[in-house]
Amino acid sequence: MNLYDWVPYWQESVIRKTTIFPGHYHSGDLHFNLNYAPLIKITVPVGEHLFKFTFLMKKMLPYSY
């Protein structure tokens, strides 16, 4: 799968900064496919503050006995 295969998904399914207008909110879960994005950085502006979150996936294999 290449980047161009993802274009329809990003155009139609992704929450964007223009999706949530001031005074409105979004609730629920956000799901990320970490196989394609092992590092995700999210910046959330709230008033005059910026809250930054970094998610780093670390794969751990089970112990073999």
N, C-alpha and C positions, 0 to 999 in steps of 0.2 A: 504494500500500500504506500503510495507517495502523497506528498502534500496536496496535490491537486484533487485527489480523491476525497479529501476532507472539506473542500470548499463548500459544498451544499450544507454539510453539517454546521459549519461555522456561520453560514449566512442565515440559517433558519432555526437553529436549536440553542444557540449560546446566549447566555445573559450578557448583555453589554452595558457599558456605563450609561448609554442613552435609554436603556430599557426601563430603569427605575427612576422615575422623576422625583425631584425634591418634594418632600412631604409624603411620599409613598414608601412602601417597604416590600421586601420579599421575605417569605419565611419558608422553611423547609430545608432539605438537605441539598448539598452540592456534591456531585459525584465526579471523580476524575479517573480516567483510565491511566493508571500509573505505568502501564507497559509502554505507553507512547510519550508520557510526560513524567519522567522520574523526579523532576524538580519543578515545583510550581510556586510562584510568588504572587501574592494577592495584596493589593493596596486598597483599603477601604477608607474613603474620606467621610468623616463625621464632623459636621460643623467646620471648624478651622483646624481640626486635627487629622492626621493621617495615621491609620493603624496598618502596619505591615506584617504579613504572615508569610512564612516560608515553610513549605512542606517538602521534605526530602524522603523519597522512598528508599529504604534499605532492604534489599532482599536477603533473607536468611534461610539457608537450606536446613532441613531437619537433620538432626544427628543420625548417623547411620551406625548401628551397633554390630 
